[in-house]
Amino acid sequence: MNVKITSEGIRYIALFESLTGAAVRDCIVDEENDRVIFVVKKGDMGIAIGKNGSNINRVKKSIGNHTEIVEYSDDACEFIENTFQPAMIKKVDIVSKESKRLAYVSVVPKDKGLAIGRDGRNIQKAKILAKRHHGLDDVIIE
């Protein structure tokens, strides 16, 4: 899927890559929730975080907003699991209903609140990223 990145997002990507050395596939500036979400190349999550979180902390200080990282995957189910980290996901099922592609996510009961997030932030993030990268119309937590 083609992803359109804003000029502000491009600046953040350049900063993130120079500070961490990790390759970024996408950047979403979520002004409503005062956060920046980076999607890094598969296998670059450790580099992006750095030893004891040193790289991500430098990025947070430079940007000034809350910063979140998601590891990319070509597999839609795995990618959706990655968007909900650190919540424990039992399984992800992708189904087609009435010309819409939906992802049903089963979450360990104790992590349901973590998966949804305060004011639904985490589920909103999962929906945005699933649509942008895998063309899914909705993500539903069961």
N, C-alpha and C positions, 0 to 999 in steps of 0.2 A: 504494500500500500504506500502511496505517496503521502508524506506528511509535510504540512506547511509550517514553517517556523518563523516567528516574528523577528524583527531586527533586534529587539531586546533579548529574545531567546538566543540569537546567534552570538551576541556579546557574552551572555552567561555561559554558553557552551565553550567559547574560546577561553574564558577565565577558568572554568572547571577543568578543561583539558590541560591547561598550562600548570595549574596547581596540583593536579592529581596524577596526570599521565594516563588516565583512563579514556577510552574512546566513547564519545557520547553519540547516541542515535537520535535523540529527541530531547526537547526542553519545553516544559509548559510553565508559563508564569501565571500563577493563580492569585491574582490580586485580591479576590474576594476573601480567600483564606490566608492571605499574606504568606505564601509559600512558593517555592520553585521546585518543580519535579524534574529530575534528570533520568532519562532512560539510557543506561550504559550497555555497551556491547556484552554479549554472553561471555563470561569468564573474567570480566574486568571489575566485578563488584569488590573484590578484596583490594585491588589497587585503588579504587575510588574511595574506599573507606580509610585505608592506610593503617599502619600499626597503631593500635589503641585509639583509632578514630582521628588520627592527626590530619589526614588529608581533608576529610569532610569538615572537620572543625575549622580549618583554614578557609575553606570555601564559604562556610556559614558566616565567618567574620567579614570576609570580603563583600559578600552579597548583602548581608544584613537581614535577610529573610530566613524563615524556616526552610531548610533544604531537605528534600527527600530523594532517595535513589531507588530505582527499580532496575533489575537485571532483565535485559531483553531475551526473548526466546522465539524462535520461528513457530514453535508449538503453542497454539492459543491457550490450551489448558495450563501448561507450565507457566506461560507468561502471566496469566490471571493469578495463579498461585503466588508468583513473585510479587505482584502488586499488593497482596495482602500481608506480606511478611511484616512482623514476626508471628502473626496469628497462625495457628495450626489448622491446615486445610485437610479434610478427609479426602474429598474428591471434587473434580470439576467436570460437569457434563455440558456439552454444547449440543443444542437441539435447534431444529428449524420448525417454527410455528407460524403459519399464515405469512409466509415470505419474510419472516424476521428470524435472525439468528440470535439465540439467547444462550447465556451461560448460567447454569445453576451451580452454585458453590455450596458444598456441605462443609460446615465449620464445626470444629470441636466445641461443644456447648460452652465450656468455660471461656473460650476465646471469641464468642459471638460479638460481644461489645467492642472488643479490640478490632475485629474485622470491620465493623460498621464505622467506628470512630466517633469522636465528638461531633455532634451536629451532622453526622453522616459523611464526614470528610473522606474517610478511607473508601467507602463504597463509591462515592462520587469520583475519586481518583481512578478506581478500577474501571468504572464505566467509561470515562474519558479515554483512558489508555487503550481499553479493549476496542473501542470504536475507531480510534486513530490508527492502531497497528494491525488489527485483525478483522475489522469490519463487523464487529458484533453490535447488535442493537441495544442489548441490555444485559446487565449482570445482576442476578438475583441470589441473595443469601437465603439458604434453607436452614 
